[in-house]
C-alpha cells in the first residue's frame, strides 16, 4: 500500500526529475567559490534526502533475497533512464499493493521467511 502511495506523490515526481538530470541541476544552481560549492552541495543533498525511503526499502530485500533486490534495482534503473519510466513505476506500485496484501495475509509466500 505504501509503495503505491509513494509512487503517486509529487515528491516522487520531483525526486525522479532531479535524479534524471543532475547535470541540469548543477548548471542551473552553480555558484563560484567555496561558499557556492557548499550551497550547491547542501541544496543537492536535500534532494537526495528524499530518497531515504528507497534506501530503507532496499535493505531487507538486499540482505535477504538477491532476486528481489535485483528486481528493485532494475525497476529503479528503468524509472531513471527510460522515457516511459514514470508509467513503469506506477504499474510496479499498483502490482506491489496486492503483493503486499497477499504477503501480509500469507507470510509463507515470501521465500525468505523461515
C-alpha positions as CSV (number, residue, x, y, z in Angstrom):
1,X,0.0,0.0,0.0
2,X,2.8,2.4,0.9
3,X,4.6,1.6,-2.3
4,X,1.7,2.8,-4.4
5,X,1.1,5.8,-2.2
6,X,4.8,6.8,-2.6
7,X,4.7,6.3,-6.3
8,X,1.7,8.7,-6.6
9,X,3.2,11.6,-4.6
10,X,4.5,14.8,-6.0
11,X,7.7,14.3,-4.0
12,X,8.4,11.2,-6.1
13,X,8.0,13.2,-9.3
14,X,10.3,15.9,-8.1
15,X,13.0,13.5,-7.0
16,X,12.8,11.5,-10.2
17,X,13.0,14.6,-12.3
18,X,16.1,15.8,-10.4
19,X,17.6,12.3,-10.5
20,X,17.2,12.1,-14.3
21,X,19.3,15.2,-14.9
22,X,21.8,16.0,-12.1
23,X,23.9,18.0,-14.6
24,X,21.0,20.3,-15.4
25,X,20.7,21.0,-11.6
26,X,24.4,21.8,-11.4
27,X,24.2,24.1,-14.4
28,X,21.1,25.9,-13.1
29,X,22.4,26.4,-9.5
30,X,26.1,26.8,-9.9
31,X,27.8,29.3,-7.6
32,X,31.6,30.2,-7.6
33,X,33.9,29.8,-4.6
34,X,33.8,27.6,-1.5
35,X,30.6,29.1,-0.2
36,X,29.0,28.5,-3.6
37,X,30.2,24.9,-3.6
38,X,28.8,24.4,-0.1
39,X,25.5,25.9,-1.0
40,X,25.0,23.8,-4.1
41,X,26.1,20.7,-2.2
42,X,23.6,21.3,0.5
43,X,20.8,22.0,-2.0
44,X,21.7,18.9,-3.9
45,X,21.9,16.9,-0.7
46,X,18.3,17.9,0.2
47,X,17.0,16.2,-2.9
48,X,18.8,13.0,-2.1
49,X,17.5,13.0,1.5
50,X,14.1,12.4,-0.2
51,X,15.5,9.1,-1.3
52,X,15.8,7.8,2.2
53,X,12.6,5.8,1.8
54,X,14.0,4.0,-1.2
55,X,17.2,3.1,0.7
56,X,15.2,1.9,3.7
57,X,13.1,-0.3,1.4
58,X,16.2,-1.7,-0.3
59,X,17.9,-3.0,2.9
60,X,15.6,-6.0,3.7
61,X,15.4,-7.4,0.2
62,X,19.1,-6.9,-0.3
63,X,20.0,-8.7,2.8
64,X,17.5,-11.5,2.5
65,X,16.7,-12.0,-1.2
66,X,19.0,-11.4,-4.1
67,X,16.2,-11.8,-6.7
68,X,14.0,-9.2,-5.0
69,X,16.9,-6.8,-4.8
70,X,17.7,-7.3,-8.5
71,X,14.0,-6.6,-9.4
72,X,14.0,-3.4,-7.4
73,X,17.3,-2.3,-8.9
74,X,16.0,-3.0,-12.5
75,X,12.9,-1.0,-11.7
76,X,14.9,1.9,-10.3
77,X,17.1,1.9,-13.4
78,X,14.1,1.8,-15.8
79,X,12.4,4.7,-13.8
80,X,15.5,6.8,-14.0
81,X,16.6,6.1,-17.6
82,X,13.7,5.1,-19.8
83,X,11.4,7.7,-21.3
84,X,8.5,5.6,-20.1
85,X,9.9,5.2,-16.6
86,X,7.1,7.0,-14.8
87,X,4.4,4.7,-16.1
88,X,6.5,1.7,-15.3
89,X,6.9,2.9,-11.8
90,X,3.2,3.5,-11.4
91,X,2.5,0.0,-12.8
92,X,5.0,-1.5,-10.3
93,X,3.4,0.4,-7.5
94,X,0.0,-1.0,-8.5
95,X,1.4,-4.5,-8.6
96,X,3.1,-4.2,-5.3
97,X,-0.2,-3.4,-3.5
98,X,-1.8,-6.8,-4.0
99,X,1.5,-8.5,-3.5
100,X,1.9,-6.7,-0.2
101,X,-1.6,-7.6,0.9
102,X,-1.0,-11.3,0.0
103,X,2.3,-11.4,1.9
104,X,0.7,-9.8,4.9
105,X,-2.0,-12.4,5.0
106,X,0.2,-15.3,3.9
107,X,3.8,-14.7,5.1
108,X,4.9,-18.1,3.7
109,X,4.7,-16.6,0.2
110,X,8.0,-14.9,0.9
111,X,10.9,-17.2,0.2
112,X,13.0,-15.6,2.9
113,X,10.6,-16.3,5.8
114,X,11.6,-19.5,7.6
